[in-house]
Amino acid sequence: MAINSKAKGKKGELELSHKLQEYGYNTRRGQQYCGINGDADVVGLDDIHIEVKRVEKLNIVDAMDQAKRDKKENELPALFHRKNHCEWLVTMTMDDWVKLYRAFEDGKAAK
């Protein structure tokens, strides 16, 4: 990976982490302390493996494959991505999205 690509990746990860912090989540870059350690690009959302892509052209299938490969056993892989001048998007498999939505419904019913 070229130095410029690493810098761009770091910038995207920091940007997403700060955005999630605006929503009240305690997140940080996964690689910032000890390098290659198997963490997600951004950590701090329980049970979610975050893969970050901040690019103009994205191969979503390849990026999701990376998130699935890198996730821990109990995590749901989620791809957070955006282009310049666009909002952040989140991509998940339908099965994983349904798991999240069912958990939301269960929490809503418990109230």
C-alpha positions in Angstrom: 0.0 0.0 0.0 1.4 3.4 -1.0 2.1 6.0 1.7 -0.6 8.2 0.3 -3.1 5.4 0.5 -2.3 4.8 4.1 -2.7 8.5 4.9 -6.0 8.6 3.1 -7.2 5.5 4.9 -6.2 7.0 8.3 -8.0 10.2 7.4 -11.2 8.3 6.6 -11.0 6.3 9.7 -10.5 9.4 11.9 -13.4 11.1 10.1 -15.8 8.3 10.7 -14.7 7.9 14.3 -15.3 11.6 14.9 -18.7 11.3 13.2 -19.7 8.4 15.4 -18.5 10.4 18.5 -21.0 13.2 17.4 -23.7 10.5 17.8 -22.4 9.8 21.4 -20.4 6.7 20.7 -16.9 6.2 22.3 -15.0 5.2 19.1 -11.4 5.3 18.0 -9.2 4.0 15.1 -8.5 0.3 15.6 -4.9 0.4 14.4 -3.8 3.6 16.2 -2.1 2.1 19.2 -0.3 -1.1 18.2 -0.4 -1.5 14.4 -1.6 -4.8 13.0 -3.7 -6.3 15.8 -6.8 -7.7 14.1 -9.0 -4.8 15.2 -11.6 -3.2 12.9 -10.7 0.1 11.2 -12.8 1.8 13.9 -13.7 0.2 17.2 -16.2 1.1 19.8 -19.5 -0.3 18.5 -20.2 -3.5 20.4 -20.5 -6.6 18.2 -20.0 -4.6 14.9 -16.8 -5.0 12.8 -16.3 -1.7 11.0 -14.6 -1.6 7.7 -14.0 2.0 6.4 -13.6 3.0 2.8 -13.3 6.7 1.9 -12.9 6.5 -1.9 -14.5 7.8 -5.0 -14.7 4.3 -6.7 -15.6 1.4 -4.4 -15.9 -2.3 -5.2 -18.6 -3.0 -2.5 -18.4 -6.7 -2.9 -14.6 -6.9 -2.3 -14.9 -4.5 0.6 -17.7 -6.5 2.2 -15.6 -9.7 1.6 -12.8 -8.0 3.5 -15.1 -7.1 6.4 -16.4 -10.7 6.6 -12.9 -12.1 6.5 -11.6 -9.8 9.2 -14.5 -9.9 11.7 -14.4 -11.7 14.9 -16.7 -14.7 15.5 -19.4 -12.7 17.4 -19.3 -9.6 15.2 -21.5 -8.4 12.4 -19.5 -7.0 9.5 -20.4 -3.5 8.4 -18.9 -1.4 5.6 -19.0 2.4 6.3 -18.2 4.3 3.1 -18.5 7.7 1.4 -17.3 9.7 -1.5 -16.2 13.3 -1.5 -19.1 15.7 -0.9 -21.5 12.8 0.0 -22.9 11.5 3.3 -21.7 8.3 5.0 -23.4 5.1 4.0 -23.4 1.7 5.7 -23.6 -1.6 3.8 -24.4 -4.9 5.4 -25.6 -8.2 4.3 -29.4 -8.6 4.4 -29.2 -11.4 7.0 -27.1 -9.2 9.3 -29.4 -6.2 8.8 -32.4 -8.4 9.7 -30.6 -9.5 12.9 -30.1 -5.8 13.9 -33.7 -4.9 13.0 -35.1 -7.8 15.1 -32.9 -6.7 18.0 -34.4 -3.2 17.6 -37.9 -4.6 17.5 -37.3 -6.7 20.6 -36.0 -3.6 22.4 -39.0 -1.6 21.3 -41.4 -4.2 22.4 -39.8 -4.4 25.9 -40.6 -0.7 26.5 
